[in-house]
Amino acid sequence: MRLPARLSILLTVTLAAWATAACGSDEPGAPSSDTKWPEKIVFAATPSGEARTFNDDFGPFVAALSKEVGIKIETFLAADYAAVIEGMISDKVDIAQLGAFSYALGVQNGAKLEPSGVRIHLKGDKAGYTIYGLVKSSSTIAGLQDIKGKTVCLPDPASTTTLIPLFEFSKVNMQPDKDFKRLTVPAGSTIPRTIVKGDCDLGMASQAQLENAIRQGDVKKDDLKVVWQVQAPGSPLAVRTQLPQDLRDKLKTAINKINAEWLEQNGYCKGDKCLISASGDFGYIPVEATYYQVVWDACKATRIDACGPIGK
């Protein structure tokens, strides 16, 4: 199967870039029936905000994962989720930080993936996260009923933080680009600042993204208010199932062992430098693939372009 048209456009340059990317590999990972490990694996993620690098978000975690598993890990900061999905379909990426929606898109479009863990924000959290509908503190918007004709900021079209709100909008018969204008802000972590700048009337961001924006000084606590919220499935760290089974098992064990507390205790970093991703998350916990059924349900309800065949 092919990726949805809007996402496929973004892949035209990506396919050519894999061959020359510093972290790319010309050979696919070993199939699960082969017990021989590859010399290295490639870990991919997407940009999380301005002036941030892969090392800012995952540096200590990747270093620890490489040492725990005993394999070299190269990193790749892809342009967007579509590029990560294409990399996994073409066996150029072995492990990737995805959103729940992008994970489902990858599976639907031929990537052989399994979730090795789901990211949690705080120690002791359960899988999943809260999406906030945010407005300026001075705004008269009090909920979804007030956004008709307004501009709504949403992240990457393949982001769960886009899909789940659209699912909720559909339940009250509201459609993007018909009842409200949609503005895409690919680096979702910058949405709080985008709202304060006045580029959108309402924006969707995770609780962790809002907290991180306040912590980093992008916005002040009193700049924004929450007028709506919804729960969403958490972001999986997905591993390509064509890797040898014993390698996948070691990766899964290490992924769910290495967290911010463990990283600091083992000397990889200190304080907030040990938090994982731009959202400042604690770590990962195990999750089954069936956990992501809500994504298919949301796509069938919304039938948005980004869902492609999932919504049919």
C-alpha positions as CSV (number, residue, x, y, z in Angstrom):
1,M,0.0,0.0,0.0
2,R,1.0,3.6,-0.4
3,L,1.0,6.4,2.0
4,P,-1.8,9.0,1.8
5,A,-1.3,11.6,-0.9
6,R,-0.5,14.5,1.5
7,L,2.1,12.5,3.3
8,S,3.5,10.9,0.1
9,I,4.4,14.3,-1.3
10,L,6.8,14.8,1.7
11,L,8.6,11.6,0.8
12,T,9.8,12.5,-2.7
13,V,13.1,13.9,-1.5
14,T,13.4,11.6,1.5
15,L,13.8,8.4,-0.6
16,A,16.9,9.9,-2.3
17,A,18.3,11.2,0.9
18,W,18.4,7.9,2.7
19,A,21.3,6.7,0.5
20,T,23.5,9.6,1.5
21,A,22.4,10.3,5.1
22,A,25.2,9.9,7.6
23,C,23.3,7.5,9.7
24,G,21.7,5.6,6.9
25,S,22.5,2.0,6.0
26,D,22.7,0.4,2.6
27,E,21.7,-3.0,3.9
28,P,18.4,-3.8,5.5
29,G,18.3,-5.3,9.0
30,A,18.5,-9.1,9.3
31,P,15.1,-10.9,9.1
32,S,13.7,-12.3,12.3
33,S,14.5,-15.8,11.1
34,D,18.2,-14.9,11.0
35,T,20.0,-15.0,14.3
36,K,22.9,-12.8,13.0
37,W,22.7,-9.3,14.3
38,P,23.4,-6.3,12.0
39,E,26.5,-4.3,12.8
40,K,24.4,-1.3,13.7
41,I,20.8,-0.2,13.9
42,V,19.3,3.2,13.1
43,F,17.1,5.1,15.5
44,A,14.9,7.9,14.0
45,A,12.7,10.6,15.4
46,T,11.2,13.9,14.2
47,P,12.0,17.5,15.0
48,S,10.5,18.5,18.3
49,G,11.0,22.3,18.1
50,E,13.3,25.1,17.1
51,A,17.0,24.9,17.8
52,R,16.9,21.4,19.3
53,T,18.9,18.4,18.2
54,F,18.4,14.6,18.4
55,N,21.0,14.6,21.2
56,D,18.9,17.2,23.2
57,D,15.9,14.9,23.1
58,F,17.4,11.4,23.1
59,G,21.1,11.6,23.6
60,P,21.6,9.9,27.1
61,F,18.8,7.4,26.3
62,V,20.4,6.3,23.0
63,A,23.8,6.1,24.6
64,A,22.5,3.9,27.4
65,L,20.4,1.7,25.0
66,S,23.4,1.1,22.9
67,K,25.5,0.0,25.9
68,E,22.8,-2.1,27.4
69,V,22.0,-4.0,24.2
70,G,25.6,-4.2,23.0
71,I,25.1,-2.8,19.5
72,K,26.0,0.5,17.7
73,I,23.1,2.8,17.3
74,E,23.1,5.6,14.7
75,T,20.6,8.4,14.8
76,F,18.5,10.2,12.2
77,L,16.4,13.3,12.6
78,A,13.8,12.9,9.9
79,A,11.8,15.8,8.5
80,D,8.5,14.4,9.7
81,Y,6.6,11.2,10.6
82,A,6.1,10.4,6.9
83,A,9.8,10.2,6.4
84,V,10.2,8.0,9.5
85,I,7.5,5.6,8.2
86,E,9.1,5.4,4.8
87,G,12.4,4.7,6.4
88,M,11.0,1.8,8.3
89,I,9.1,0.4,5.3
90,S,12.3,0.5,3.2
91,D,14.3,-1.1,6.1
92,K,16.5,2.0,6.5
93,V,15.2,2.7,10.0
94,D,15.2,0.0,12.7
95,I,13.8,1.7,15.7
96,A,11.8,4.9,15.8
97,Q,10.0,7.3,18.2
98,L,6.5,7.6,16.7
99,G,3.1,8.9,17.7
100,A,0.2,6.5,18.0
101,F,-1.2,7.7,14.7
102,S,2.0,7.5,12.8
103,Y,2.6,4.0,14.2
104,A,-0.8,2.9,12.8
105,L,0.0,4.5,9.5
106,G,3.2,2.6,9.3
107,V,1.6,-0.7,10.0
108,Q,-1.2,0.0,7.5
109,N,1.3,0.9,4.8
110,G,3.5,-2.1,5.1
111,A,6.1,-1.3,7.8
112,K,6.7,-4.4,9.9
113,L,6.6,-2.9,13.4
114,E,5.9,-3.7,17.0
115,P,5.6,-1.3,19.9
116,S,8.5,-2.0,22.4
117,G,7.3,0.5,24.9
118,V,5.1,3.5,25.3
119,R,6.4,6.8,26.6
120,I,5.1,8.1,30.0
121,H,5.6,11.7,31.3
122,L,6.0,11.1,35.0
123,K,7.1,8.1,37.1
124,G,4.1,5.9,37.8
125,D,2.0,7.3,35.0
126,K,-0.2,4.9,33.0
127,A,0.0,4.8,29.2
128,G,-1.6,7.7,27.4
129,Y,-1.5,11.5,27.7
130,T,-3.8,14.5,27.8
131,I,-4.3,16.8,24.9
132,Y,-5.3,20.4,25.7
133,G,-7.2,22.8,23.7
134,L,-5.4,26.1,24.5
135,V,-6.3,29.7,24.0
136,K,-4.9,33.0,25.1
137,S,-6.0,33.9,28.6
138,S,-7.8,36.9,27.2
139,S,-9.8,34.8,24.7
140,T,-13.6,34.6,24.8
141,I,-13.4,31.0,23.5
142,A,-14.8,28.7,26.1
143,G,-14.9,25.4,24.2
144,L,-15.3,23.6,20.9
145,Q,-18.7,25.3,20.4
146,D,-16.9,28.6,20.0
147,I,-14.3,27.8,17.3
148,K,-16.6,28.1,14.2
149,G,-14.8,30.4,11.8
150,K,-11.7,30.5,13.9
151,T,-8.2,29.3,13.2
152,V,-7.1,26.1,15.0
153,C,-3.4,25.1,15.3
154,L,-2.7,21.4,14.9
155,P,0.6,19.6,14.7
156,D,1.9,17.1,12.0
157,P,-1.0,15.6,10.0
158,A,0.2,12.2,11.1
159,S,0.3,13.2,14.8
160,T,-2.1,11.7,17.4
161,T,-2.5,15.2,18.8
162,T,-4.1,16.0,15.4
163,L,-6.2,12.9,14.9
164,I,-7.8,12.5,18.3
165,P,-9.1,16.1,18.5
166,L,-10.5,15.7,14.9
167,F,-12.2,12.6,16.1
168,E,-13.8,14.5,18.9
169,F,-14.8,17.3,16.5
170,S,-16.5,14.8,14.3
171,K,-18.7,13.8,17.2
172,V,-20.2,17.3,17.3
173,N,-20.4,17.5,13.5
174,M,-17.5,19.9,13.1
175,Q,-15.2,19.6,10.1
176,P,-11.7,21.1,9.5
177,D,-11.5,23.7,6.6
178,K,-15.3,23.9,6.6
179,D,-16.3,24.9,10.1
180,F,-12.8,26.2,11.1
181,K,-9.5,27.0,9.5
182,R,-6.7,24.5,10.2
183,L,-3.1,25.7,10.6
184,T,-0.5,23.0,10.6
185,V,2.5,23.6,13.0
186,P,4.7,20.5,12.4
187,A,6.8,21.0,15.5
188,G,3.9,20.6,17.9
189,S,5.9,21.7,20.9
190,T,5.9,25.2,19.5
191,I,2.1,25.5,19.4
192,P,1.8,27.2,22.9
193,R,4.1,30.0,21.6
194,T,2.2,30.1,18.3
195,I,-1.0,30.8,20.2
196,V,0.5,33.5,22.2
197,K,1.8,35.2,19.0
198,G,-1.7,35.3,17.8
199,D,-1.3,33.0,14.7
200,C,-4.2,30.8,15.9
201,D,-7.2,31.3,18.1
202,L,-7.0,27.8,19.6
203,G,-4.2,25.2,19.5
204,M,-3.9,21.6,20.4
205,A,-0.9,20.5,22.5
206,S,-0.1,17.8,25.0
207,Q,0.0,18.5,28.7
208,A,3.7,17.7,28.6
209,Q,4.3,20.2,25.7
210,L,2.6,22.9,27.6
211,E,4.5,22.2,30.8
212,N,7.8,22.1,28.8
213,A,7.0,25.4,27.0
214,I,6.5,27.1,30.4
215,R,9.6,25.5,31.9
216,Q,11.7,26.6,29.0
217,G,10.3,30.2,29.1
218,D,8.6,30.0,25.7
219,V,5.4,31.1,27.4
220,K,4.3,32.2,30.8
221,K,1.9,30.2,32.9
222,D,-0.7,33.0,32.8
223,D,-0.4,33.5,29.0
224,L,-2.7,30.6,28.2
225,K,-5.8,28.8,29.5
226,V,-7.2,25.3,28.9
227,V,-10.8,25.3,27.5
228,W,-11.0,21.7,26.4
229,Q,-9.1,18.4,26.9
230,V,-9.2,14.8,25.8
231,Q,-7.2,11.6,26.5
232,A,-5.1,10.0,23.8
233,P,-2.9,6.9,23.4
234,G,0.7,7.3,24.2
235,S,3.7,7.5,21.8
236,P,5.3,4.2,21.1
237,L,9.0,3.4,20.5
238,A,8.5,1.0,17.6
239,V,11.0,-1.6,16.5
240,R,11.2,-3.3,13.1
241,T,10.1,-6.9,13.5
242,Q,12.5,-8.1,10.8
243,L,15.4,-7.7,13.3
244,P,16.5,-10.9,15.0
245,Q,14.1,-12.0,17.8
246,D,16.8,-12.0,20.4
247,L,17.9,-8.5,19.5
248,R,14.3,-7.3,19.6
249,D,13.9,-8.9,23.1
250,K,17.0,-7.2,24.4
251,L,15.9,-3.9,23.0
252,K,12.5,-4.2,24.6
253,T,13.9,-5.1,28.0
254,A,16.4,-2.2,27.9
255,I,13.8,0.3,26.6
256,N,11.5,-0.3,29.5
257,K,14.4,-0.3,32.0
258,I,16.1,2.9,31.0
259,N,14.3,6.0,32.4
260,A,15.3,9.4,33.6
261,E,16.0,8.1,37.2
262,W,18.0,5.1,35.9
263,L,20.0,7.4,33.6
264,E,21.0,9.7,36.4
265,Q,21.8,6.8,38.8
266,N,24.1,5.3,36.2
267,G,26.0,8.6,35.4
268,Y,24.7,9.3,31.9
269,C,23.3,12.8,32.8
270,K,22.0,14.9,35.7
271,G,18.6,16.4,36.4
272,D,16.4,17.5,33.6
273,K,19.1,16.5,31.1
274,C,18.0,12.9,31.7
275,L,14.4,13.5,30.7
276,I,13.5,11.9,27.4
277,S,12.2,13.9,24.4
278,A,11.4,17.6,24.1
279,S,8.4,16.9,26.3
280,G,10.6,16.0,29.2
281,D,9.3,12.5,29.7
282,F,10.3,10.0,32.4
283,G,10.6,6.8,30.3
284,Y,8.7,3.9,28.8
285,I,6.4,1.1,30.0
286,P,5.4,-2.1,28.1
287,V,2.3,-2.0,25.8
288,E,0.5,-4.3,23.4
289,A,-0.3,-3.5,19.8
290,T,-4.1,-3.8,20.6
291,Y,-3.7,-0.6,22.8
292,Y,-3.7,1.4,19.5
293,Q,-7.2,0.2,18.3
294,V,-8.6,3.7,19.0
295,V,-6.5,5.0,16.1
296,W,-8.4,2.8,13.6
297,D,-11.7,3.8,15.3
298,A,-10.8,7.5,14.9
299,C,-9.8,7.2,11.3
300,K,-13.0,5.3,10.4
301,A,-15.0,8.1,12.0
302,T,-13.1,11.1,10.5
303,R,-11.9,9.7,7.2
304,I,-9.4,12.5,7.0
305,D,-6.8,12.3,4.1
306,A,-3.9,11.5,6.4
307,C,-5.7,8.2,7.5
308,G,-5.6,6.9,3.9
309,P,-6.8,3.2,3.8
310,I,-7.2,3.1,7.6
311,G,-10.3,5.2,7.3
312,K,-12.0,3.0,4.6
